[in-house]
């Protein structure tokens, strides 16, 4: 599928935020996906993932959540300490809610998007923020699929607010997200009777999806991609009526 992409600026209550938008070259409405970046920033790898998702038939938007630190806000995968330091400069309260809400408001306003068919996924930092988005904005999104996201205690408590399907992906030997934490997260979903799936990949570490990282796990990456695409298809895809084509 042919796709096109552009970088635009959207307004948030905290300033002007660049976003990367990628969409299929088709004159019809499509579901959308908000893709949330890793701790390393809005890197070329994340843009490539956006293109890959768009080729499955989605309008994809990826916000630069480090926009307050422009222009030096992207890091190589060997710059873990620098990336981690910038990640912890983020305010995971109202400012983060504002940035995510601004991104959702923009993507849902586009003429080529079904506003009730917007999913969220992300990796690393973006995985945690996908979880966060599910707890804060379930009324505005259709699904959430976090990859190996670190989850704060208050977010686990807030699972009670989630009303959408969630698919969580973890690595068995992730040094940042231990198996006890994964079990705690799953227990919370279970006890509340939420609509969720959770998959733990044997011998997979943090960052297993990214082929540019030393922790890349080819089999886990391939399987999780297949599962993600199927999850999107099940909950986001709709048959487009002829009379609903974009004019």
N, C-alpha and C positions, 0 to 999 in steps of 0.2 A: 504494500500500500504506500502510495506517495504521500509524503508529509511536508509541511512547511513550518518554519519556526521563526520567532522574533523575540527580542527583548524589549519590554515596555516598562513604564513606570506607573505604579498605582499609589494613590494617596492613603496614608494611614493616619490615625490621630497623633502619631509620633514622628511623622515625616514621610518623605518620598521613598518608596521601596521598589527596587528593580525586581521584575519577575521574568522568568523564561517561559514562553508559551509555545507549545508545539501541537499541531493539529493536522488531521488528515485533509488532503485536498479533495474534499467532497462537498457538494452543495446540498447538504442535509444536516439536520440536527443530530447531535451525537451525545452520548454520556461524557462525563468529564472525570478527571482524576487530579486531585491535588497531591503532588509528590513533594515530600519534605526532606530536606538535605541532611547529609551527614555532618558530624562535628567539623569536618574539614572545609565546609562551606559549599557554595554553589559551584562545584567543580565541573570540569568537562565530563567526568564520569557520570555525574548525576544528570547532566544534560543529555548524555547518551541514553541513560535509562528512560528519560522522558520521551525521547524519540522512539525508543523501543516500545513503550506503552502506547504512544500515539499510533504506531503502525498496527496495533491491535484494534484500532477504531475509536480512540478516545481523544478528546481535547485535554491536554495535560498542562498544568500550571505549576511552576516551581518557584516559590518566593525566596529571595535572598534575605534570610533572617538575620544576617550579620550586616545589614545595610547601614546601621549606625556607625560601623567601623570602616566604611569604604575609605580609600580604595584597597587597603592591604588586609583583605578579609578572606583569603583563600589559602589553603595549605596543602603541601604534598603529604603523601601517606607516611613519609618518614619524619614529619613534623608533628608528632603526637602531642608533645608537651605544649607547643604553641597553640594547636587547635583546641586542646582541652581547656587551656586558659581562656581562650575567647568564648568557648561554649559556656563556661561558668560565669561569664560577664552578662549573659542573657538574663532578663527578668522573666521568670516563668509564671508571673502573675498576670495582672491586667495588660501590660504591654504586649505579652505574647498572645493573649486572647485577641487584642486589637489587630495584631498583624495577621493572624489566621482568619479572623472575621473579614478583614478587608480583602484578603485573597479570595475567600469564598464568595463574597458579595460581587466581586468583579467577574469571576468565572461563571456564576449563575446568571449574570446579566447579559451574557453574550448571546447573540441571536442563533449561533450554531450549537448551543448547548441546551440539553434538557435540564432545567434547574432542579428537578427532583431526582436526578440520576448522577449525583456527584459522590465519588468515593475518595478515600484518603489512604495513602500508603507512604512509607518512609523507612529509612535505614539509619541505625545507630542513633544519633541525636534525633533524627527524623522519625525513627521508630517510637521513641519515647513521646515525641510530640504528636504522633498519630494517635497514640493511646490518650494523651491529654485532650486532643480534639474530639475524640469519641465521648469523653466525659463531659465536655463543655458544649458541644455543638451537634449532639445526636439528632436534634430536630432539623438540622440543615444539611445533613449528609446521609448517604444511603448505606455506607459500609466503611469499615476501617481495617487495614491490614498492616500492623506494625511488625517490622523486622528488627529483632534483637535490640529492642529499646529498653533503656533503664527507666524504671517506673518508681516515682516517689510514693511514699506511704499514703499521702493524701489522695493521690490518684487511684490507688487501689481501693481506698474507702469510697471514692467517687464512682466506682463501677456501677453503683446503684443507679446512676443517671444515664447509663448507656441503654439505648433502645434499638440499636441497629446490629446487624451481624458483624462479628469481629473474627478475624483469622490472625493468630499470633504465631510468629516464626522465631525459633531460638536455636542456638547451637549448644550441644551437650557439654562442651568444654570451654564455653565462653568465660574468660577470667573475670569479666565485669558483671555478669549476671549469672549467679550461681544457681544450681539446680533447686536449692531450697526456695529461692526467690521465685523461680518459675512455678514451683508447686504452690506457693502462696498466692500468686496471681491466678492460677487455674482454680484453686479452691474458692476464691472469691467469686469468680464467674459461675462456678457450679452451685454454690450455696444460694446465689441470687437467681438461678435458673435462666441465665442469659444465653442468647443465641451466639455460640462461639465455637471455634475450632482452634486447637493449639497443636503445633508440631515441633518436636525437638529432633534435630538432626545429629545422629551419632558422629563423634569425632570431628564435629564442626565447631569452629571458634567464632568469636565476635568478628563481624565483617565478612562472613563466609560468602556473601553474594558478589562481592566486588573482585573482579579478576585482576585489579591493579594492586591489591593488598596481599601481603605474605600469608594472610589467613584464608585466602580464597580456597573454597572447597567446590570443585567442579560438579560433583554429583548432587550436593546440597543446593547449589545455585540453580542447576537445571531443574531439579524437582520442585523447588520453591517457586521458580518462575512459572512452571506448568500449573501449580496449585493456585498461584496468584491470578493468572489469566482466567482460569476456570471460575474462580471466586468472583472476579469482575463480570464474567459472562453471565453467571447465574443471577447476580443481583443488580447489574447496571444495564445490560443490553435489553433493548426493546425493539420491536418491529416498527419501522418507520412508515407511517401511512403516506401515500402519495401526496395528499393535500397538506402535509405538514413540512414540506420541503422549504428551506430557507429561500426567501424571495430576494 
